[in-house]
Amino acid sequence: MAIEFSERIGRIPVYPAAGGYAREDLVKLASNESPFAPLPAVREAVEAALGSLNRYPDPTSSALRARLANRYGVPALRIAIGNGSCDILLAAGEALLEPGAELVYAWPSFSVYPHLSAASGARAITVPLDERECHDLPAMLREITVATRLAIVCNPNNPTSTAVAFAEIEGFLDEVPPHVCVILDEAYCDFNVLDDPDATLELLPRHPNLVLLRTFSKVHGLCGLRVGFALCGSEELPRALDQVRQPFFCNALAQAAATEALAHEDAVIDRVTRTIAERISMDERLQALGLQVAESQANFCWVKLGQEREEQQILAGLAERGVLVRGGTALGSEVPAMRVTYGLPQENERFLQALAELL
Ligand SMILES: Cc1ncc(COP(=O)(O)O)c(C=O)c1O
């Protein structure tokens, strides 16, 4: 007799993880990671925490939350910490959704969102992106009903790299009814030059239903440790998120690293500037190869390969040349496409050379 699984296991999509963990010599442009190693001071903070690993971590991440409260001007009780921001997303699904409830998000967008409805039995309503591959917020608004519990806006959007301007987000929130929790997933906001990355903070006091979801995985380069956070418009959501999760969900090394990372904003700004310089040059060179590139506000680009090209062939050709990128169709594209993280200059060069050979 085979093991019998719950009915929802058949519904929950398997996360399309990137490969390439076994080899060292690869150019890894597939997971929107930072190409920069952790800062020396962050490494030292992690090393200093190693001696206490016989103890459970601080269950309330109090030092990290205090520093976040200070940095963002949001009361500590309105801040949730997570084992990566994915952990917060999944916990929000568990806390808010159930059969009969509805969840609204754009598509293509972050591949974890479909998991929330599948796991809870709620109905997912996906709204196509507009012709610029941006969120269509008016269309999303039209889908919100009394049954909606959660709306997610990914800004800048993964995988299409595009962003909507602050004024549009502000207008959207003014129209969303207060019973609907809105998660603004800002994993890539530091790379967005349309607005100040912290512009949305001013919306929190006006919208108790708003959650700004952030992560240490991208600009802080700490995805190997898994730590993210949510700045919330009310205290109820962080409390509910903690109710549905195991205790001690954020490990001690992650807490130490993230707390230290917040003291080094200048280094973060320097890394953003370097990434944006790569963005400008790489997008130009991709366009010079005759490819269509979305207007990126993130640390990655979204490239249409053209109907006549075989996406799989190009991905395999790049992999043979030691370069890993993500195929677009696995991320929701209806046409051949790829998502490429901006790496270090020499990594981008290797990618562009390999791609030019293949085209
Ligand atoms: C839009 C978006 N949100 C959230 C995450 C989750 O990041 P983490 O769980 O590493 O904080 C990612 C990761 O790629 C992402 O692209």
The ligand as a Tripos MOL2 file, in Angstrom:
@<TRIPOS>MOLECULE
LIG
   16    16     1     0     0
SMALL
NO_CHARGES

@<TRIPOS>ATOM
      1 C1          8.8520   38.9650   -5.2740 C.3       1 LIG1
      2 C2          9.5080   38.1440   -4.2470 C.ar      1 LIG1
      3 N1          9.0060   38.1260   -3.0200 N.ar      1 LIG1
      4 C3          9.5490   37.3940   -2.0480 C.ar      1 LIG1
      5 C4         10.6530   36.6200   -2.2970 C.ar      1 LIG1
      6 C5         11.1470   35.7520   -1.1970 C.3       1 LIG1
      7 O1         12.3650   36.0440   -0.7390 O.3       1 LIG1
      8 P1         12.8950   35.4380    0.6300 P.3       1 LIG1
      9 O2         11.9790   34.3530    1.0850 O.co2     1 LIG1
     10 O3         14.2450   34.9740    0.3080 O.co2     1 LIG1
     11 O4         12.8700   36.6110    1.5780 O.co2     1 LIG1
     12 C6         11.2180   36.5910   -3.5610 C.ar      1 LIG1
     13 C7         12.3840   35.7400   -3.8410 C.2       1 LIG1
     14 O5         12.8600   35.5750   -4.9030 O.2       1 LIG1
     15 C8         10.6210   37.3700   -4.5670 C.ar      1 LIG1
     16 O6         11.0910   37.3470   -5.8100 O.3       1 LIG1
@<TRIPOS>BOND
     1     1     2 1
     2     2     3 ar
     3     2    15 ar
     4     3     4 ar
     5     4     5 ar
     6     5     6 1
     7     5    12 ar
     8     6     7 1
     9     7     8 1
    10     8     9 2
    11     8    10 1
    12     8    11 1
    13    12    13 1
    14    12    15 ar
    15    13    14 2
    16    15    16 1
@<TRIPOS>SUBSTRUCTURE
     1 LIG1         1 GROUP 0 **** ****
